[in-house]
């Protein structure tokens, strides 16, 4: 399985486009000028979406290289192949989390203001968004193909951009989210269990889809 994970992480790195990163840097500069201390959180949401999309783009690289033909003759089970893919996704979520923390700390340093609630919300979304993206899109890749999962990605983009837009326009604030959260400890526990359950269900569906196609 380690070889599968290493392969996916290498493909993830190869999917990183310098042009996209430059566009992201420009977007961050604009947000820093317009949104102040919220700029790090809003930029990190864009990073989270990119990391989630990259977990699907890996399949495009595999399809172009016809990796599936070689993978099917390897002495590994369907469960091992799919579990390796999901393990790689979990590791890429760490990249999203690190990027989110770095972006927020950079913005806090610029404005000489530290908002722990903004950093906490950004870190939470940095974990949730890529994993939720993968949980929805990966079964579609295994049951159908990469193109079908792209359509699902488009659907996922809308609520995330809606969230960013509301923060940009000032209609939402972190204080509003904190009030809605009520008891953050219980909410975090419920959210973690729900996300873990969704990932396990997604893993089972992906394994079934891969075995069917194999």
C-alpha positions in Angstrom: 0.0 0.0 0.0 2.9 2.4 0.7 3.8 2.3 -3.0 0.2 3.3 -3.9 0.2 6.1 -1.4 3.6 7.4 -2.7 2.3 7.2 -6.3 -0.7 9.3 -5.5 1.3 11.9 -3.5 3.7 12.2 -6.5 0.8 12.7 -8.9 -0.7 15.2 -6.5 2.5 17.2 -6.6 2.6 17.0 -10.4 -0.9 18.3 -10.6 0.1 21.5 -8.9 0.2 24.2 -11.6 2.5 27.2 -11.1 0.1 29.4 -13.0 -2.7 28.5 -10.6 -0.5 29.3 -7.6 0.4 32.7 -9.1 -3.3 33.4 -9.7 -3.9 32.5 -6.1 -1.1 34.8 -4.9 -2.7 37.7 -6.8 -6.1 36.8 -5.4 -4.6 36.9 -1.9 -3.1 40.3 -2.5 -6.5 41.6 -3.6 -8.2 40.1 -0.6 -5.6 41.5 1.8 -6.3 44.9 0.5 -10.1 44.6 0.6 -10.9 42.2 3.5 -8.3 42.9 6.1 -7.8 40.2 8.7 -10.4 37.9 7.0 -8.2 37.7 3.9 -6.2 34.7 5.2 -9.4 32.7 5.9 -11.0 33.5 2.5 -7.8 32.7 0.6 -7.4 29.4 2.5 -10.9 28.4 1.4 -9.7 28.8 -2.2 -6.7 26.6 -1.3 -8.9 24.0 0.3 -11.0 23.8 -2.9 -7.8 23.4 -5.0 -6.6 20.6 -2.8 -9.9 18.9 -3.0 -10.0 19.2 -6.8 -6.4 17.9 -7.0 -7.5 14.6 -5.4 -9.8 14.2 -8.4 -7.3 15.4 -11.0 -5.0 12.6 -10.1 -7.4 10.3 -11.9 -6.9 12.3 -15.1 -3.2 11.7 -14.9 -3.8 8.0 -14.3 -6.3 7.7 -17.2 -3.8 9.4 -19.6 -1.1 7.0 -18.6 -3.5 4.1 -18.7 -2.4 3.2 -15.2 -5.6 1.1 -14.6 -4.4 -1.6 -17.0 -1.2 -2.1 -15.0 -2.9 -1.6 -11.6 -5.3 -4.5 -12.3 -2.6 -7.0 -12.6 -0.8 -6.0 -9.4 -1.0 -8.6 -6.6 -3.0 -6.2 -4.4 -6.7 -6.4 -3.4 -9.4 -3.9 -4.4 -9.6 -2.7 -0.8 -5.8 -2.1 -0.7 -5.9 0.0 -3.8 -8.8 2.2 -2.7 -7.6 2.5 0.9 -4.2 3.7 -0.4 -6.0 6.4 -2.4 -8.0 7.6 0.6 -4.9 7.5 2.8 -3.2 9.8 0.3 -6.2 12.1 0.4 -5.9 12.3 4.2 -2.2 13.3 3.8 -3.0 16.0 1.3 -5.5 17.4 3.7 -2.5 18.1 6.0 -1.0 20.2 3.2 -4.3 22.2 3.1 -4.2 22.6 6.9 -0.6 23.8 6.9 -1.4 26.2 4.0 -4.4 27.6 5.9 -2.4 28.3 9.1 0.4 29.9 7.1 -1.9 32.2 5.1 -3.7 33.3 8.2 -0.6 33.9 10.2 0.8 35.9 7.3 -2.3 38.2 7.2 -2.3 38.5 11.0 1.4 39.6 10.8 0.5 42.2 8.2 -2.3 43.7 10.3 -0.6 43.0 13.6 -3.8 41.4 14.8 -4.4 37.8 16.0 -7.9 36.4 15.9 -7.9 32.8 17.2 -11.5 32.2 16.2 -10.6 33.1 12.5 -7.6 30.8 12.6 -9.7 28.0 14.2 -12.5 28.3 11.6 -9.9 28.4 8.8 -8.2 25.3 10.1 -11.5 23.5 10.5 -12.5 24.2 6.9 -9.0 23.2 5.7 -9.7 19.7 6.9 -13.4 19.5 6.1 -13.4 20.8 2.5 -10.8 18.6 0.9 -12.1 15.5 2.7 -15.7 16.2 1.9 -14.7 16.9 -1.7 -13.0 13.5 -2.0 -15.8 11.7 -0.2 -18.3 12.8 -2.8 -16.1 12.7 -5.9 -14.0 9.6 -5.5 -16.9 7.1 -5.7 -18.0 8.7 -8.9 -14.5 8.3 -10.3 -14.5 4.6 -9.4 -18.0 3.9 -10.6 -18.0 6.0 -13.7 -15.1 8.1 -14.8 -13.1 11.3 -14.1 -15.4 13.5 -16.2 -18.5 12.6 -14.1 -16.7 13.5 -10.9 -15.8 16.9 -12.5 -19.5 17.7 -12.8 -20.0 16.9 -9.1 -17.0 19.2 -8.4 -18.8 22.1 -10.1 -21.8 21.6 -7.9 -19.6 21.7 -4.8 -18.0 25.0 -5.9 -21.2 27.0 -5.7 -21.8 26.8 -1.9 -18.2 27.4 -1.2 -18.1 30.5 -3.4 -21.4 31.6 -1.8 -19.7 31.4 1.6 -16.6 33.4 0.5 -18.9 36.0 -1.1 -20.9 36.5 2.1 -17.8 37.0 4.1 -16.4 39.4 1.5 -19.6 41.5 1.5 -19.8 41.6 5.3 -23.1 39.7 5.6 -21.4 37.0 7.6 -18.8 37.3 10.3 -16.9 34.8 12.4 -18.9 35.9 15.4 -22.1 34.9 13.6 -20.7 31.4 13.0 -19.6 31.1 16.6 -23.1 32.0 17.8 -24.7 29.5 15.5 -22.2 26.8 16.7 -23.7 27.0 20.2 -21.6 24.3 22.0 -18.4 24.1 19.9 -17.1 21.0 21.7 -20.2 18.9 21.0 -20.5 20.3 17.5 -16.9 19.4 16.7 -17.4 15.9 18.0 -20.6 15.4 16.0 -18.9 16.9 12.9 -15.8 14.6 13.2 -18.0 11.5 13.6 -20.2 12.5 10.7 -17.2 13.2 8.5 -15.5 9.9 9.5 -18.8 8.0 8.8 -19.1 9.7 5.4 -15.5 8.8 4.5 -16.0 5.2 5.5 -19.2 5.0 3.4 -17.4 6.7 0.5 -14.5 4.2 0.9 -16.9 1.2 0.7 -18.7 2.6 -2.4 -15.3 3.3 -4.1 -14.1 -0.2 -3.3 -17.3 -1.7 -4.7 -17.0 0.4 -7.8 -13.4 -0.4 -8.4 -14.0 -4.2 -7.9 -17.0 -4.0 -10.3 -14.9 -2.3 -13.1 -12.0 -4.7 -12.4 
